[in-house]
């Protein structure tokens, strides 16, 4: 995992505006149980400029963010971050609604499905 982390960090260094890099790094850190670092990495993707890959990459990042918050017992932080993501990436709204209603926030039933019904 750590070797993959280094490769991803190098890719982000070369192309810091690509959302996929942050999503992949966050997922890598999550698998290492480094939840706070993964969460902060997910937040960084919200500062990227939207590109064609944005909906898929941001949905994956938001799922990872949701899982991190569950492990950190800080689920209340998800709602404002999802609102920020939806405001920045309008195409994201429909995708998030499907993901979070179907799997209920990463399959943990943490109320994200209710959030999606309310805001999406």
NORZIRA-V941670 format. One record per pair of residues at least 4 apart in sequence whose ideal C-beta (glycine too) atoms are under 7 Angstrom apart, sorted by sequence separation. I is the first residue (numbers start at 0). J is the second residue. If there is no record, write none. Layout:
I;J / I;J
This chain:
0;4 / 1;5 / 2;6 / 3;7 / 4;8 / 5;9 / 6;10 / 7;11 / 8;12 / 9;13 / 10;14 / 11;15 / 18;22 / 19;23 / 20;24 / 21;25 / 22;26 / 23;27 / 24;28 / 25;29 / 26;30 / 27;31 / 33;37 / 34;38 / 35;39 / 36;40 / 37;41 / 38;42 / 39;43 / 49;53 / 52;56 / 53;57 / 54;58 / 55;59 / 56;60 / 57;61 / 58;62 / 59;63 / 60;64 / 61;65 / 62;66 / 63;67 / 64;68 / 65;69 / 66;70 / 67;71 / 76;80 / 77;81 / 78;82 / 79;83 / 80;84 / 81;85 / 82;86 / 83;87 / 84;88 / 91;95 / 92;96 / 93;97 / 94;98 / 95;99 / 96;100 / 97;101 / 98;102 / 102;106 / 103;107 / 110;114 / 111;115 / 112;116 / 113;117 / 114;118 / 115;119 / 28;33 / 29;34 / 68;73 / 69;74 / 99;104 / 103;108 / 104;109 / 14;20 / 68;74 / 85;91 / 104;110 / 84;91 / 85;92 / 104;111 / 28;36 / 29;37 / 68;76 / 103;111 / 104;112 / 11;20 / 28;37 / 68;77 / 103;112 / 10;20 / 11;21 / 85;95 / 25;37 / 28;40 / 65;77 / 99;111 / 100;112 / 7;20 / 11;24 / 44;57 / 64;77 / 99;112 / 81;95 / 25;40 / 99;114 / 100;115 / 7;23 / 8;24 / 24;40 / 25;41 / 44;60 / 64;80 / 99;115 / 100;116 / 7;24 / 21;40 / 41;60 / 96;115 / 4;24 / 7;27 / 21;41 / 61;81 / 95;115 / 21;43 / 22;44 / 41;63 / 4;27 / 21;44 / 41;64 / 61;84 / 96;119 / 3;27 / 95;119 / 18;44 / 37;63 / 38;64 / 41;67 / 0;27 / 57;84 / 92;119 / 18;47 / 38;67 / 0;30 / 37;67 / 38;68 / 0;31 / 16;47 / 57;88 / 16;48 / 18;50 / 19;52 / 34;67 / 38;71 / 58;91 / 81;114 / 85;118 / 18;52 / 22;56 / 29;63 / 54;88 / 57;91 / 61;95 / 77;111 / 18;53 / 25;60 / 53;88 / 74;109 / 34;70 / 35;71 / 54;90 / 58;94 / 62;98 / 69;105 / 74;110 / 78;114 / 82;118 / 19;56 / 22;59 / 26;63 / 29;66 / 34;71 / 53;90 / 54;91 / 58;95 / 81;118 / 18;56 / 22;60 / 25;63 / 29;67 / 42;80 / 45;83 / 49;87 / 69;107 / 18;57 / 21;60 / 45;84 / 49;88 / 65;104 / 66;105 / 54;94 / 58;98 / 65;105 / 69;109 / 22;63 / 18;60 / 45;87 / 62;105 / 65;111
